[in-house]
Amino acid sequence: MAGIGFQLKRLFDREGLIGRVQAVSYASLVTVGPMLSCIVAVAVIHWLLVAAHAPYYEREVFTAGMAYAFAFSFVITSPFSLFLTRLTSDLLYEQRYAELLPSFSRYLGITLLSACLPALLFLLLASLSLGVKVSLFVLYMELNVIWLAVVYVSAMKTYYYVARAFLAGMGTSVAVVWVYLNWTSAVSAAALLTAMAFGFFLVAANLLREIGRFFGMPGMTVLSTVQDDLKRYPSLLAIGLFSGLCMFGHQFAQWIFNGIWLADAFLVTPEYDAVVFYAVLSVLPTLVQFVVSVETSFYPKYRRYYDAILGQGTIVEIDLAREELQKVLLGELARLMGIQLVFSLIAVACGIGFLPYIGFTSQQIDVFNILVMAYYVYVMTSVILLLLLYFDDRMGTLLLSALLFAANLLASWFLQAERFQGLSLFVASFPVLVIGLTRLYMRLRQLNYATFSAQPLSPRKKHSAHSKMEHAG
């Protein structure tokens, strides 16, 4: 995310409180703006529906459809998102710009094919109206497009454009719903889902237009095969899949073990789902602070260390850079954990004080408190996994993400009772966090060895698709 880094450094360099407020505001907009705009849009629409006395059944079908579309589109695209982040980074570094747009089209097609087959099967078996089925399918497919498009737009360093596209799209959805509710009293879930689909269509269209404008370079190019691409980083596909499943695993488990059927189509736990909706907001400070820390403190030291290696620095200079990198990273990580812990405790206090006013029961508040701490541990674990990937510890990250997934499965099974709601995520994430911190510390201590031992003893002969064609000719 080097693009945001220059802007943050410029803002943080300004003296006084105003400069820091502007920097944090900018980081907040580009990191949590897209997610927050979606959450706020759904919350505002729900409030509008309650105020308009919309039928309870239609409101619940709309909420369940949104939850399913978000959760399953995220899980489907999570393996490709992490893999494509690395692939686009490599293509940019190797200056193979002409391959960026074709690679996006290729993997978007693969993703949409992977996404549509289970969706069509679900909708075929679901006893929903045709309008709900069509609007839900369109919304779900749009989200798959958006999650992949965000990877490529981020590669262009236009994070502000991503945030602006989401804000515009979600604002349009809210406005359409408001007009619809004032125009008719016959509220339907199909119309509400259509309004959301229209907003996400605007988001997807803007992102795709920006990708085409930026990467739409003329000329023919020979792409590497999908098999060759997958051979480069197969572990990233598995890491992405495990991460996506762990994100929603506890909610899937509650749907399966304690859910009720809605419209003979959706398994839901309305009380638990509402708690999750609010609890996830508690980790937004980490998403902002992580970007600020990485771009303003960690990345300059990270770049200095590898520049010393690539620039043939002496072993003393390289080790000095490593020690400085380790000191800064561990210091920023401790600071990040402290800041998030404070915000998590504030969220717990606010939940106890204010959630009863919006209808939460005492049991829901207890679950909220557990989930806030569970998300604290989970998001810190995710940060550790991401930092390990910075140091190319793909095997370690794969093992930890697989362990987190396995721990989630076991914890969800043994803690499936309603009185343990939310506890499975905490129980699964805490030991993985401890192991991850140990792994990161050892990786930093042995970074010189890990970096140099990963290099081949002799130059590797490259066999690109282009060279193979020339040889065949």
Summary of the structure (lengths in Angstrom):
residues: 473
radius of gyration: 23.4
end to end distance: 41.4
largest distance: 75.1
contacts: 1520
relative contact order: 0.10
helix: 84%
strand: 1%
